[in-house]
């Protein structure tokens, strides 16, 4: 599955989670599960988005985490904005609103 998501430039990592407990990623497994504070956005049944969080998986970097079920995609906000900025009309419209 990681090979599939690596084709998308803005996805950096895949994490396995149970609810708000992040258990492991393809790079590391913490000694105890990391409990991430409440999501900034939730939608039923199992979707959550955590904006600009510094976690042990990317220590020192504020990343965005998008969760669906037991899988969390880690998105680097800088590379995501580079992807979005390919369309100047869209980029400027987002900034104006």
Beta strands, then each sheet from edge to edge (+ up, - down):
strand 1: 11-18
strand 2: 21-25
strand 3: 34-35
strand 4: 41-43
strand 5: 47-54
strand 6: 62-68
strand 7: 71-75
sheet 1: 3+ 2- 1+ 7- 6+ 5- 4+
end
